[in-house]
Amino acid sequence: MSKVKVQFYQQRHQQESSRKIVISLMVDPKSQEIAKNLGIEVDSSARDVEVS
């Protein structure tokens, strides 16, 4: 996930994003650890994402 995508979303919707989420069926364990360190949530299904 790039900063550009986050910035595009924020400009398009005129609001700050509070979370970064990636939904993918298969994620390499090392990539999952990197995502965690970057503050990115990783889920295997959109149904697993809790909406606040």
N, C-alpha and C positions, 0 to 999 in steps of 0.2 A: 504494500500500500504506500503510495507516494504522497508527499506533502501536497503535490499539485492536485490530486484527487480530493483531498480534504479541503484545500482552499477553494476548489471549484464548487464543492457542495456548499460550503459556507457562504460563498458569494451568491450562488444560485438561489438559496433558500433564505438568505438574509438573516442567518443565525449561526451561532457557534455550535460546533459539534461537541457533544459531551463524551462520546465514545467512538472508538475505532473498532470495527468488527469485520472479521473475515469468515465467510462460510465456505467450507470446502470438505468434500467427503474424505479426502486423503491428505494428510499433512505430515511431512517428515518430522520426527521428534525433535531434531535439531532446530528446524524452522519454527516449531511450536515454542521452543524455549526462547528463541530470538524474539518472536512476536510478544511473548510475555514480558520480556525485558523492555520492549518498546511501548508497552501499554496497550497492545492490540489483543482483543478477545478473539479466540478461535473456536468456532463451533462447527459441527458436522451437519447441522440442519437448522433452517431458519426457525423451526419450532422450538429449538433449544434456547433461543435468545429471549431473555426476559426483557420485557418492555416496561420502562418506568414512566 
